[in-house]
Amino acid sequence: MTATTRRTKVGILAFGDGRAFLQEPLKAVTARFNDELAARLRADGFEVVVGEELVWQNHLAVAGGRRMAAEGVDCVIFNFSVWAWPQYARVAAQFCPQPILMFSNVNPQYPGLVGMLANAGSLDQVGIPLYKTFGDIADDATYRQVRARILGIAAFNRLKGMTYAQIGGRSLGIDTAVADPALWMKQFGVDVDHIDQMELVRRAEIEMREGTRIAAALDYLRRHLRKIHWTGPDAKMRLTEELLRRQLGMYYAARDLVAEFRYDFCGIKGQRELTEHFATADVAEAFLNDPYGPEGEPHEPVVCSTEADMDAALTMQIFKLITGMPVLFADVRHYHADRGVWDLCNSGEHATWFAARSDDPAVNLARTEFRPEGFYFPAGGASVYHIAAPGRVTLARLTRSGDTNHYRMAVVRGEFVSFGDAEDDRLACGVQDNWPHAYARLDCAPDTFIEGFFCNHIHGTYGDWVEELRVFCRAAGVEFVLLE
């Protein structure tokens, strides 16, 4: 899938020898390696800002560092292909986003590796965090390490200044869903804005009464969903057009709130007020997390956690910043011991993109149904039912332990699997026949997972992102726990 978030911006500063008579003979060497690094990054979709001059004097280090800050880069690479005086990195780094990614090219005719190690020691002496990579940028293994570190560092730096919209408060007494806003600001640079759920209802009702978007969405969903399981208005578990209109109204209400106040990600409490007296927010949450809306129009996914789970939303936002893809929200619902898979299932919150992993919403919706909510949610409405498409995944969760100010992230590799459509549906029916499911075979023993995981909610997306998460955690001061 093509990422819909803005491109990660990477800065490159090249460092050299402080002796003036060496500048001309070394100019071509440093330029060649710098160009190769920049070209590889640009070919992979990164936006690259290259320093205007080789850093070989203190004033150039200041100018280069200040330019990186002014350009708003998310990560800076200090590039070494020749010997470089160690003072320059320390001078430049104080202006740059950190940790610093230091890279030494394979160039044995010149002591670039010596320069990187000496400069790394200079940074380490003053407590500036850094990563070191040595190798040929054309080598895929070397590039994978550089890329993982860029994405992890950039996610940490891009979080700073973001605002999370907490729509409602603690749901169902779930303590792990509520975090201290001051802690978020201190550790991640993220602000928290609280909004009452009534604002969603108010805006939804205005949209239902005066807007035109709901009609277009209903028409699109009728044409593209595999099935909408309509019920009569007097059914015990109801899915009527009026209830679906309320749910779509909440989606547009949330989108408008995000746009008006420039929120970056959000959470909706749902239970109990909405789920008992208006309609569930499942449709809104699913399409917020999707790369398109219920009318099929593409949009950047807006991370939204159900039950207003703050640490869920933060985990999901980190995944989004690293991967650019929609992110799963699920309960750890059941372990099918006979099949060796976990059933990850939570209300209708899963983005419909997980149904087929397609850039075309019609393909995903063709494998998605709207089914009536069950007895947990007497207000009724649609639950977004589908089975997650197979593929390798990385799953994780931020939690707090001890005095609740110590963050850790439990991470596990795994695979979403399918047993065929009929068998997938049969398994779902035995657990929860109207909610979305992801059948996950984890790369650790069940007891290892249970012992190492301290939350009912879990998150993730397709691909192997373990190293990126490890880098993020180190940058953010979060304990990293890999379950394997």
N, C-alpha and C positions, 0 to 999 in steps of 0.2 A: 504494500500500500504506500502511496505517496504521502509524505508527511504534510499536514496542512498548517502546522505551526510555523512561525517565522524561522528562517534559517539561522542556525547557530553561527555567531560571528567570532572568528578566530584571528587573533593578532600574531604577527611574527616579527620578532626583533633578532637581527643577526649581530653577533659580537665578534670583535677582532682584537688584534694586537695594538697596544698603545704607542708603538714606535712609528713616527711619521714616515720614515723611509720605507716601511714595509707595506704601506697602504696600496700603492700602485701595483706591485707584483702579486698581492693577495686578493685584489679586487675581483678579478675574474673567478677565482676559486670560490669565494664566499657567495658571489652572485649566482653561480651555477647551482650550488646546493640549495640556496634560498628559493630559486625559481622552481626547482624540482619539488620541494616541500609544498610550496604554494599551489603548484599545478595539481598535485595529487589531492590536496584538500578541496580545491575548487571542483575537480572532476567528481568528487563524492558529494557535492551539493553544499559545502560550507561556503559562507561568505568570508573572504580573507582580506585582512588589512595588513599590508606589509610596511614596516618602518621605512621612512624616507631615506635614512642613511645608515650605514654600518656604524655600530656603536663601538668607538675606540677612544673616546674621551668622556670625561664625566658630564660635560654639558650636553653631549649627544645622548648619554644615558637618560638624563633628565628629560630632554626633548622627546625621546622615543617613548619613555614611560608615560609622559603626559599625553602624548598622542593616542596611545592605547586607551587611556582613560577617557579622553575626549570623544573617541570613536565609539565608546560603549561596547567594547569587545567583551565576550563572555569568557574567554580563556586566552591566555598569552603563551606562545611558545618562544622560548629563548633558544636560538639555533646556533650551534657551534660546529664549524667545519675546519677551523684553524685554532691555534692557541689564542686565548682571550684573557685579558687581565681580569682577575676575579672581582675587583672593586666595582666594575661597571654593572654587573648583574644586580649587585646589592643596591646600587643607586637607582637603577631603573625599576626594580621590583616594588619599591615602596609606593609607586603610583599605579601599579597594575592590579587587576583582579587576581586573587590567589585561590588555591595554590598555583604556583608557576610550573609549567610543563617544560622541562629542559630536554633538548634533543641534540644528540651528537651523531653526525653522519659517519659512515665508514669511509675514512679518508686517511689511510696510514702514512701517506707522505707528509702529512701535517698533523700536529698534535691537537686535533679538535676534541678527542675524547679526554685528553689531559685538561683542556680548557673547561669542558663541561664539569668534570669532577672537581676542579679547583673552584669554579664558580658556585657549584652546589654546596661545597663546604662553606663558602662565604655567606650564602643565604642561610644555611643551617645555623651558623654561629649567632645570627640575630633573630632566629626563630621564625623565619619566613618559610611557610610550608611549600613543598616542591615534590615533583616526580621526575625521575630520570629515565630516559630511553636512549639506548644506543643501537644503531643499526642502519640498514639501507631502507629509505622510505619506499623504494620500489618493491621491497620484500613484503608480501602480504601479511606475514606474522608480525613483522615490525609495525606495519601500518595499523593492524588491528589493535595493537596495544596503544598506539598513539591515539587512535580514534576513540577507544573506550575511555581513555583518560580525558580527552577533550570533552566528551559528552557528560561524564560524571562531574567534572569541574564546572562546566557550563551550566548544568542543571542547578548546582548549588548557587552559583552567582546570579542566575536568572530568577531564582525564587525571591531574591531580595527586592523589596519594593512592591511585591504583589499583594493583592487584597483578596481575602476569602470572605464570602458572604454566608453567614450562618443563619439560615432561614428556619427559625424555631430554636428550641433548646434541646436538652437531654431527652432522648426517647426511651421509654420502657426501662428506665433505670440503668442504661448501659453506660457504666462509668468510663470504659475505655474509649467511648465516643466523644468525650468532652476533655478538652485541653485548655491550659491557661494561655490566654492571648499574650500575656507578657513573656511567657516562655517562647512562644512562637517568634515574637519579635526579636528576642535576645538571641535565639539560636539560628533562626532561619531568615530573619528580616521580613516576615510576613505579618501584615495587619489583619485583624478580624473585625468585620462589621456585622452587627446583629440586626436581623429583619424579622418582624413578626410574620407568621404564616398568613395572617389576615390580609397582608399586602398581596400575596399570591391570589387569594380568593377575590379580593377587590378588583385586581387587574384582570383576572380571568373572567369575571362577570361582565366587565366593561367590554372585553373582547367578544364575548358571546353575544352581547347586546348590540354592539356598534361596529365590530370589526368584520373583515372579509377573509381573514386567513384560515379560520377554522373550516369554512366550507371547502376551500381548496384542498386542505389537508384530508378531510373526510373523503373527498372524491378520489384523491391519490391512493389513500389506504384501501378503500374499497376495491380499487383496480389492481393493487399490487400485493396485498397481504394474501397468504395462502388461504386464510379463512378468518372471519370475524364471527365469533359465537354469540350472536345476539340472543337476548332473553326478553321475556315480557316484563313490563314494569312491576308486576306483582310477584316475580320469581324470588326465591329465597336468596340466591346469589345473582345479582343483577349486572347485566351489561347492556344498557340501552344507549340509543344515540345521544340522549341528553347527558348521560354520565360521561360518554366519550368526549362530547363537546366540552364538558368541564375539565377533563384531563388535558385536552388539547389547549384549552384556554390557559391552564397553568403552565404548559410548556411555553407559550408565547409570553405569558407574564414573566416567567423566569428569564427568557431571552431578553426581554425589554429591560428588566432590572439590571442584568449584566451589562447591557449596552449603555444604559443611562448612567450608571455609576462606575463603569469601567472595572467591574469585578473580574478577577482572573479565574476563579473557581468557586464552587459553592457546595452546600449541603442542604437538604430539605428534610425536616423532622418527620413529616408524614403522620406517624403514629403518636398520639391517638386522634388528634382533632380532625385532620383531613380524612383519615381512613374510617372514621366513625360518623362523620357529619357532612362531608362534602363529596370527595372521591379520592381514590388513591393517586399518588403522584408518579406511579410507575411509568406511564407513557411519557410524561415530562422528563423524568430522569433518564430513561433509555435514549430518547432522542437528543437530549443535551449531550450525552456522552458519545453519540454517533457523529460521524463526519457529514451528516446531512439531517435535514428536518423531516417531519412527517409529510411534507408536501414534495419531498424529493430534492429540494434545493440544497446544494453543498454549503457547509459552514465549518468553521474550525470547531472541533470538539470542545465542549465546555465541561470540564470534570465536575460531576455532581454526585455526591454520596447520599445514599438514603439514610434514614434515621439520624440525619444531621451529624454523621460520624466525622469529626474533625480530622483525626489521625488517618482515617480511611481516605478522605479527600486529599490530605497532604501526601500520602503514599501514592495515590493515583496521579497527582500533579507531577510528582517527581518522575514517575514512569512516562507521563506524557512529554515532559521536557526532554527526557533522554531518547525516547523512541519516536515521538511524533504520531503515535497510533492511539486509537481508543483503548481504554483500560477497563478491565473487569472489576466489578464489585460483587462479592458473593459471600454467603455463609458457608462455613465448613459443615455441611448438613449431615452427611452419612458416609460410611466406608463400606463398600461392597467387598467384603473379604473374599468372596468366591471369585471375584474378577480382579482384585487388587487395584481398585480405583476408588477415589473419593468423589462424592457427588457434591459439587459446589453449586449452591442454589440459594437465591434470595429474591423473593417477590418478583417483580417484573423489571428489575433494575438493569439487567444486562443490556448494553448497547446491541441493537439488532445487527450491527456489523459483524459480531461474533458468529452469527448464524452461517455465514458463508465466506467471510473475509474478503468480500468483493468491493471494489471501488464503485460499483453500480448498485445503488440502493434497491433497485427492483430485484436483483439477484438475491440479496439478503432477505428482503421482505417476502419473497416467494417461499422461504423456509421458516417464516414466522407467522404465528397466529396470535390473535387477541382472544383470550379466554376470560370468562367471568372470574372475578376475585372470589376467594373462598371465605370461610367463616371468620378468619382473623380480621377481615375488613368489611364490616357490615354496610358501610357507605356504598360499596360496590365500585364498578368500573372495570376497565380492562387490565389484565395482566399480560405482559409481553412474553409469550411462550416461544422458545426455540431451544435447540441443542447446539452448543458451541462446536464449531468446525474443528476437525483434528489438526494437530500441529504441535511442535515443541513450544514450550512456554516457560517463562520465568514468573514466579509468584512471590509476593512479599507482603510484609506488614510492619509499619512502625508501631511500637508500643512503648509505654513508659513503665519503669519499675522502681521499687524502693520508695524514695520520697516523691515519685512521679515526675521528677525533673531529669531523670536519666533516660534518654532515648536509646532504643536499640531497634535494629531492623532484622527481622527473621526473613531469610531468603531461601527459596528452594527451587531447583530446576524440576521440570516435569514435562508431561505431554498430555494434551487433550486427545482423547480417543473416541472412536465411534464404533458401535457394534452393529451398524446398519439402522436405517430409519425406524423400522418396526420395533426392533429390540430396544433402541434408544427410548422410544416413546413408552414402551412397556415398563422399562426401568423407572422412567420419570413418573409414570402413573402410580407406581408402588411407593413413591416418596411424596411428590407434590405435582399433581397433574396439570396445574395451570401456571407454574412458574418456570423460568428458564433454567437450564441445567448445563453444567460443564463437567464432563467425566474426566478426572485428572489422575493419571498414573504418575506418582511422584518419584523422584530419584533418591528417596530415603525410605527407611522402614517406617511403618505406621507408628510404632512406639517412639521413634526418634522425632517424628513430626509432632505428635501429641505432647511430648515432653518439652519441645523447644518452641512451641507456638502458644502465645498468650492472648489470643483474641478469637472471637467467633467470626470476624470478618477477614477476608483475604482478597488480594488484588493482584493484577498482573496483565501481561499481554504476550503475544507470540514472539518467539526469538529467545536468544540467550543474552541476557543483559546483566549477568552476575558481576562481571568486572566493572561495568559502568556504575552499578549500585555500590560496589565496594569503594570505588573512588569517591562517589558522592558522600558516603557515610564518613570516610576519613576527613573530607573537607568540612563536613558539617558537625563533626564531633559526636557522631552517632555510632554506638557499638554495632558492629556488623557480625551477624550470626548466620553462617551458611549451614543449612540442614542437609546432611548427606550421609 
